[in-house]
Amino acid sequence: MENRYPEGSTVFLKTDPNHSLTVRRYAKRIYYCTDPAKPQEKDKVYYERELQGNTNTVT
């Protein structure tokens, strides 16, 4: 399986699309993300199915 979101890209939670995260690392199918508003906090860990790329929709 391939890495969909490269390191440094901005992603959003599917459960909270207004909450942005920055991908810091991808290892063993797990994304380690930081909150850009709180960079001093620990990384948050997500699977690809919990994240989405761009929240803009084309109508």
KEMI-485664 format. One record per residue: chain; x, y, z of N, C-alpha, C, CB in turn. Coordinates in steps of 0.05 Angstrom, whole numbers, plus 5000, padded with zeros to 4 digits. Atoms other than C-alpha are relative to their C-alpha. Glycine has a CB too. Example, Ala and Ser with C-alpha at 12.3 -4.5 7.8 and 13.67 -1.06 7.14 Angstrom:
2
(node A (5018 4976 5000) (5246 4910 5156) (5018 5024 5000) (4980 5001 5025))
(node A (4984 4976 4999) (5273 4979 5143) (4985 5022 5014) (5009 5009 4971))
***
This chain:
59
(node A (5017 4976 5000) (5000 5000 5000) (5018 5025 5000) (4981 5000 5025))
(node A (4984 4976 5003) (5025 5068 4982) (4991 5023 5018) (4998 5009 4971))
(node A (5005 4976 4983) (5029 5132 5023) (4984 5020 4984) (5027 5012 5010))
(node A (5017 4981 5015) (4972 5177 5000) (5007 5029 5007) (4971 4995 5007))
(node A (4994 4973 4992) (4992 5239 5040) (5030 5002 5006) (4983 5008 5024))
(node A (4971 4998 4995) (5066 5258 5036) (5006 5017 5025) (5014 5013 4976))
(node A (4992 4985 4976) (5104 5286 5096) (4999 5030 4994) (5028 4992 5009))
(node A (5002 4971 5003) (5090 5360 5106) (4973 5009 4988) (5022 5010 4983))
(node A (5026 4992 5012) (5021 5359 5073) (4980 5004 5022) (4990 4978 4981))
(node A (5022 4993 4981) (4959 5386 5107) (4977 4981 4995) (4991 5029 4997))
(node A (5022 5019 5002) (4904 5336 5121) (4979 5009 5021) (5009 4971 5005))
(node A (5022 4993 4982) (4837 5340 5157) (4987 4974 5010) (4978 5017 4985))
(node A (5013 5023 4989) (4800 5292 5202) (4972 4997 4987) (4996 5003 5031))
(node A (5026 5005 5011) (4738 5260 5172) (4978 5007 5020) (4997 4971 4990))
(node A (5020 4994 4979) (4702 5268 5238) (4998 5029 5007) (5006 4984 5025))
(node A (5000 4971 4994) (4721 5342 5244) (5015 5013 4977) (5014 5006 5028))
(node A (4986 4989 5023) (4737 5371 5175) (5011 5029 5004) (4981 5000 4977))
(node A (4989 4973 4995) (4751 5440 5205) (5026 4999 5015) (4980 5016 5016))
(node A (4976 5003 4985) (4810 5412 5244) (5022 4991 4982) (4996 4979 5024))
(node A (4978 5007 5018) (4874 5413 5203) (5024 4988 5015) (5009 5024 4983))
(node A (4976 5013 4988) (4936 5371 5217) (5022 5000 4978) (4994 4971 5010))
(node A (4978 5002 5018) (5005 5368 5186) (5013 4972 5003) (5021 5022 5005))
(node A (4988 5026 4999) (5033 5300 5168) (5030 5003 5005) (4996 4984 4973))
(node A (4971 4999 4993) (5101 5293 5202) (5015 4976 4991) (5003 5004 5030))
(node A (4987 5026 5007) (5116 5220 5188) (4979 4980 4992) (5017 4990 5024))
(node A (5016 5023 5008) (5087 5159 5155) (5016 4975 5003) (4989 5003 4970))
(node A (4986 5024 4996) (5108 5091 5178) (4981 4977 5006) (5021 5003 5024))
(node A (5016 5023 4996) (5076 5022 5175) (4970 5005 4999) (5007 4987 5027))
(node A (5028 4993 5005) (5010 5049 5148) (4987 5017 5021) (4984 4974 4998))
(node A (5010 4982 4979) (5003 5099 5205) (5012 5028 4995) (5008 4990 5029))
(node A (4991 4972 5003) (5006 5175 5199) (5004 5013 5027) (4979 5015 4983))
(node A (4994 4985 4976) (5039 5215 5254) (4997 5029 4993) (5029 4993 5011))
(node A (5007 4973 5007) (5009 5284 5252) (5003 5019 5024) (4971 5001 4990))
(node A (4998 4979 4980) (5020 5349 5289) (4978 5021 4995) (5028 5014 5001))
(node A (5019 4979 5002) (4970 5404 5303) (5015 5026 4996) (4981 5002 5025))
(node A (4984 4976 5005) (4998 5468 5271) (4995 5022 5020) (4994 5010 4972))
(node A (5007 4979 4980) (4963 5510 5324) (5014 4994 5027) (4970 5001 5005))
(node A (4987 5008 4975) (4998 5470 5380) (5023 4981 4994) (4979 4985 5019))
(node A (4978 5017 5008) (5065 5444 5354) (5015 4987 5023) (5019 5016 4983))
(node A (4986 5011 4977) (5092 5431 5424) (4987 4975 5011) (5002 5021 5022))
(node A (5014 5024 4991) (5041 5376 5437) (5011 4975 4986) (4970 5002 4996))
(node A (4992 5025 5012) (5054 5303 5423) (4986 4995 4973) (4994 4976 5019))
(node A (5013 5008 5025) (5040 5274 5354) (4975 4985 5005) (5020 4984 4983))
(node A (5024 5016 5000) (4972 5247 5341) (5002 4979 4978) (4974 5018 4995))
(node A (4996 5022 5018) (4967 5180 5306) (4973 4992 4987) (5011 4976 5016))
(node A (5025 5006 5015) (4916 5163 5251) (5006 4980 4978) (4988 5026 4989))
(node A (4999 5017 5023) (4903 5111 5199) (4990 5017 4976) (4982 4974 5003))
(node A (5008 4985 5024) (4891 5134 5127) (4970 5003 4998) (5010 4985 4975))
(node A (5029 4998 5002) (4817 5119 5132) (4987 5021 5018) (4988 4973 5007))
(node A (5010 4980 4982) (4810 5171 5187) (5005 5029 4990) (5012 4997 5028))
(node A (4992 4974 5010) (4839 5228 5145) (4989 5005 4972) (5031 5001 4999))
(node A (5007 4992 5027) (4820 5266 5083) (5018 5023 4992) (4969 5007 4998))
(node A (4983 4980 5011) (4858 5312 5038) (4987 5028 5001) (5009 4994 4972))
(node A (5011 4973 5003) (4824 5375 5013) (4970 5000 5008) (5003 5010 4971))
(node A (5028 4999 4991) (4758 5395 5046) (4982 5016 4980) (4998 5012 5027))
(node A (5016 4985 5019) (4737 5439 4987) (4985 4981 4981) (5018 5020 4984))
(node A (5015 5017 5018) (4682 5409 4945) (4992 5017 4975) (4975 4989 5013))
(node A (5007 4987 5025) (4667 5427 4873) (4971 4995 4995) (5018 4991 4976))
(node A (5029 5003 5005) (4594 5441 4857) (4993 5007 4972) (4983 5016 5020))
***
